[in-house]
Amino acid sequence: MAERKQFLTNMTVDPELAELVRVSRRKPVTQEELHEQRVSFAFGNALEDESVTKDSVRQTSLSARLSLV
């Protein structure tokens, strides 16, 4: 398999960034954060239409439910 250049360099990791990553791994995701991630995902995958805003997706997410058919 071809070697990838980005993996052949000796990268130095910013210690401050490494600490932030370490701390964030231990922090549980709240229901509010999970909801916002889902809203962001839905908004990012919505059809391009000026009427679709992040706020409209957020409002719809509060009332829309999936049906198990």
N, C-alpha and C positions, 0 to 999 in steps of 0.2 A: 504494500500500500504506500502511496506517496506520502512523504513527510510533510507536515504543515509547518510553515515558517513561524507562525505565531507561537508554536510550542517549542521551538528550538532556541529561543532567546532566554537568557537568565533575567527574569523580571524581578524587580524588588517591589515588595508590597509596602504600601504606606502604612505605618504602624497605627496611625489614628483610624484609618479606614478598616484595618483588620480588627481593631477593638470594637468598632461600631457593628461590624458583621457578627462578631462573637456575642455581643450583648443582644443583638436582635434575634439571634437563634433561640435564645432562652425565653423571649417574650411571647406569650400566647397571643393569638389573633383574636380580637374581640368580635362579637357579632356585628357591630357597627362597621368595623374595618372590612369584614368579609362581605357585608352587604355592599359597601362602596366598591370593592373589587369586582363584584358581580355587575353592578351598574356600569362601571367603566368598561368591562368586557362587552356587555350588551351594546353600549353606545359605540364602542369601537368597531363592532361588527354590524351595526345598523346600516341600512341603505343610505346613500348620500341624499339627504332631503333636508331642506332648511327648517322644516317643521319638527324634525327630530333633534332635540337638545338633550344635554345630559340631565337637566332638570325634568324634562318630560319622561325620560327613561326611568328616572328615580321615582317619579309619581306613579308611573305604570307598574313599577316593580312592587309597590305597596299593595296593589289590588289584583294583579295578575297571578294566577295560580296554574300550575301545570296539571293537566288531567292525565290520569293513567288509564289509557284505553288499550 
